[in-house]
């Protein structure tokens, strides 16, 4: 299992547009991709699960990738988030 964290940097929090882009990228993975905020977690391939976390600016989310290609898919997801959702 590969896991890592990222912080929501958008002052408005995790908006549907950003959540949708994350879900589209997660769907490309053959591995199981979970997203977690505190005790709440969900399938990162389902928009309703991602949005149900109600992530606000400054909060930390954790991504867990588990499967045969977990290393490469985990790296790809991390790079995608850093480059496309909240760069810098």
Secondary structure as GFF3:
##gff-version 3
##sequence-region A 1 88
A	DSSP	beta_strand	2	7	.	.	.	ID=ss1
A	DSSP	alpha_helix	16	27	.	.	.	ID=ss2
A	DSSP	beta_strand	32	37	.	.	.	ID=ss3
A	DSSP	beta_strand	40	43	.	.	.	ID=ss4
A	DSSP	alpha_helix	47	51	.	.	.	ID=ss5
A	DSSP	beta_strand	60	66	.	.	.	ID=ss6
A	DSSP	alpha_helix	70	80	.	.	.	ID=ss7
A	DSSP	pi_helix	81	85	.	.	.	ID=ss8
###
